[in-house]
Amino acid sequence: MADIRFDGKVAIVTGAGGGLGRQHALELARRGAKVVVNDLGGAVDGSGGSSEAAAKVVAEIKAAGGEALANGSSVTDDAGVAHMVKQAMDAWGRVDILVANAGVLRDKSFAKMEISDFEFVLNVHLMGTVKPVKALWEIMRQQSYGRIVVTTSSTGLYGNFGQTNYGAAKLALVGFMNSLKLEGQKNNIHVNAISPVAYTRMTEGLMPAEMGDRLKPEYVTPGVVFLCSDEAPTGAILTAGGGAFALARLYETEGVYLGERGLSVEEVRDNWAGIGDAADQQAYFNGGEQTQKFFRKMTQSA
C-alpha cells in the first residue's frame, strides 16, 4: 500500500511547542502538510506565555524543507483562535486538519481543589478544543473535507486520583466527539480522539524518569497522524503509548426488562446481576441505538 501523505493539505496543531504536539506537527510536515504550530508557551499550570517554543518547532520544520507558521494564541481566547485560523487561510487558503492537543494540569485532591482550578482546567481542555473546532467547522463543511483529532485521557475514561478537573474535561471531549462525528458525516469530516500515554513535561511528575525512553511522544504520533489521514475512521478513541495501540469503547449491556407497572427499587436490586451481565453487550454509535433497544425490550415483553 502507498505511504500516507498530506501534500496540499493544511494542519493546525495546538500545544505544539513541545512534547506530543511537537511530534505531531513534525510528522505531519514531514509527510507534506503545511502546519500552523500553535503554542502559548506557558508553564504546565497555564501561567506565563512565550512564542519561543512554537517558533523553534517552525524552524525545525523549515530546516527539513517543510512549510510552517508559528502562532502563540491561547486556545481559550476567541480573538486569538480567530487569528490562528486567519493565519492559515491567508497563507494557504484552507485548513484540512486540526489536532487539538493543548492542555494544562492543576492536580489536587478534590477536597483541596479550588473551584477556580477546576474551571481553568475545564476551560483549557474543553473550550480550548471547542473554540478552534467551531472556528474551522464552516471552512471544513464548505471544503467537504476535515479531519479533527481531540485529545482525551485515561483519566477521563477510567479516573485518576487528584485529577477530577482534568478527568471531567477529558471525558467531556469524548461526548463532544460523539455528537460531532454524526454532524460531520455528510461533509466528510471525521472526528476522532487520541488517549496518549507519554513521558512529557505534563507527566514527568507522575512517572518514573526511567520510563522516558520507553514512553516517548513519538511513539504516540503514528496513531494521531493516521487519524488525520484520508483513511481515518470516525468516532474512534485510540489509546496509544510505548508503541502499543488499542481502541477504547463504551459498552452497554443488554440489560433486563422489569416491566412498567409496580416497578420497585427492590426489583432493581434483585436483578442487578442480570442488568450487568456482559453477554450481548454493545458499543453504540449513537444515542438512538440505546432508545431502540428499550423500545425493543418493551415490545418483546408486550
N, C-alpha and C positions, 0 to 999 in steps of 0.2 A: 504493500500500500504506500501511497505517496506521503511524504512528510507533511505535517500540518504547518501551514504558512499563513501569514497575516499581511501579505503585501497589499497595499492600497487601503488598509484598514487603520482606524484611529482608535487608540485606547486612552482612557483616563484611569490612573491607579492612585487611589488616595492613601495617605500614610506611607508613601513610597520612598521616604528618605533613608530608610534602613530596614533591617530585618526582613520579614516576609514580603512587604510591599516592594522593597528594592529588588528582590529576586524576581518577583512577578514582572516588574517593569523591564528589567534587563532581558528576561527571556522573551517577552512579547516583542521587544525591539529587535532582538537577535533573529527572530523569525519574521521580521519585515514590517511590524506595526510601527506607526508613528505614535509617540507616547507623551501624554501630559503627566509629568511627575509631580504629584501634589504632596506637600508635607508642611505642616505648620511649624515643625522644628522645635516643639516644646518638650518638656520633661514627660516622663511616663504618667504623671498625675495630671497632665494637661496644662501645667503652668509654663509661662515663658513662650518664646517663639523666635525662629530664625529661618531664613530662606536658604541657609548654607547647605543643609542636608539634601534638599531637593536639587540644588544646583550641582552638587557633587555627582549625583546619580545621572543627571543630564549630561555632564561632562564625560562620564563613563560610556554612556550610550553613543555620544557623538564620536568619541575616540575609537569606538568599534565600527564606525561608519553608519550609525543609525541617525534617526531624526527624533528630537525630543524638545520639550519646553518645560521649564520649571514653574511651579505655582505654589505660593505659600499661604493660600487661604485656609481659614478654618472651615471645616465641612459643616459646622453649625451656623455659619454666617450666610444669610441669604445673598447679600451683595457679593461676598467672596465666592460663593458657589456659582453665581451667575457670571462672574468674571472668569472663573476657571473654564466654564463651558464656552464662553465667548472667545477665549484664547484659542481653544481647539478649532472652533468654527471659523474664526478669522484666518487661521493659519492653513487649515486643511479642508474646511467645508463640510465636515461630517464627523460624527462620533459613533463608532460601532460597538465599543466595549467599555464597560465600567466595572472595575474591580474595587469594591468598597471595602477597604482594608483598615482605614484609620481607626484608632481606638486608644483608650486610656484605662488606667487602673486606679482605683482608690479603695483598696481592700481593708475591711474591718469586719469584725463580727457584727451582726445586726443590732445587738444590744448597744454597741459603742458607735455605730454609724450615725452621722448627722444626715438629716434629710437632704441637705444641700449636696452632700457627696453622692447620695442616691440619684438625685435629679441630674447632676452633672454627668455622671457616667451614662445614664439612660439617654441624655441628650446627645452626647457624642456618638455613641454606638448606634442608637436607633434613628434619631433625627439626622445625624451625620451621614446616614445611609439614605434615608428617605429624601432629603433635600437634593442631593446630586441625581438620584433616580428621577425625581419629579422634573428637575431642570432638563433632563435628557429624554424624558418619555415621549414627548411630541416629536422630537427630532427622530427618534428611532421608529416611531409609528409612521412618519412620513417616508422614511427610508425603506420601510417594510423589512427592517433588519435591526437586531440588537442582541447583545449578549451581556447579561448582568450577573455578577457574582457577589453575593453578600457573604460576610464573614460571621459565622456563628461559633460556638464553642462547646466543648464537653460540659462546661459549667452550666450552660443554658440547657443542654439536653439532659444532663444527669445530676448536676449540682456539685458544689464545692464549698467547703467551709470558708466563711469570710468573704463571700462574693455574691451576696444577694443582689446587689445593684447590677453587677456585671452579668450574672445569670439571667436576671429579668430582661435586660436589654438584648442579650444574645438569643434567648428563645423568642422574644418578640420579633426578631428578624426572620425567624422561620415562619411565623404566622404571616408576616409581610410578604415573604416569598411565595407562600402557598396560594395567596389570592392573586398576587401579581402575575404568577405563571399562567393563570387562567385568562387574565385580561390581555396578556401579551401574545397569546397563541395565534390569533388571526393575523397578526402583523409580524410573525416570525421573530418575536422577541422571546428569547429563552432566559429564564431566571433560575439560578441555582445557588446553593450555599456550600461553602467550604468550612469544615471544622478542623483547624490545624493543631498539631502538636509540634512545637518547635522551640528551640533554645534561642530566645531573643531577649532584648532588653526588658520586655514586659514580663518574661517568665523566668529570668535568671535567678530571682529571689525565691522561686518556687521549686526549682530543680537543682540537683547537684551539678557542679561545674563540669564534672567528667562526662555528663550526658551531652555536652555541647557538640562534640564531634559526631555523635550518633543521631542527633536531632537538629541537623542544620536546616535553616529555612529553605534552602534549595531542594530539599527532599520533599517538600510540600508543593512547590511550584509546578511540576509537571501536571498535577491534577487540576490546579487552578487554570493553567493555560489550556488544557483540554476543554474545560467548561467554558472557555472563551471562544472556542472554535465553531466552525460551521456544523460539525458533527455532534455538538453538545446536546445532552438531553435537556429536559426542563423539569424543575421541581425536585431535583436530587439534592440530598445532603451528603456530600462526600467528606469522609473523615480521612485525614492523612497525617503521617508522621513517621520519620525514620525509614522512609522507603516503603511503608505499608499503606494500603488504601482499602477502605471499606465504605459501605453505604449505611447510614443511619436511617431508620424508618420508624414512624409512629404507627403502631399496630392497635387495632381494636378487636376485642374478642367477639365471637358470635353472640354471646350472652344468652339470657333466658327470658321468656315471656311469662310474666307473673299475673297477667290479667289487669283489667281496669277497675273492676268492682271489688270493693272490700280489700284493696291493696293496703298492706301494712308494713311498718318498719321491720317487724319480726320476719316477714317473708323475705325481705331483702337480706337480713342477717342469715336466715336459714338456707338461703340459696347462694351464698357468697362464693362457694367453691365453683358452682356452675357458671356464675357470672364471670368468674376469672379463668375459666377453662380455656387454655390456649389453642385447642383444636379448632380448625377452620378460621382462625383469626386472620384479619386482612389489613393491608395498608391502603387506605383510601386515597384517591387522587383529588377528590373534592368533597365538601361537606354534604352535598346532596346524596352521596352514596350511603352515608350513615342514616339519613332520613328514610331512604328507600328500604334499608334493612328493617327499620322499625315498622314501616307500613307492611312489609312482607310478613313479619312475625305476627302482627295484629291480624292480617288476613288469613294466615295459616291457622291461627287459633280459632277464628270465626268459622 
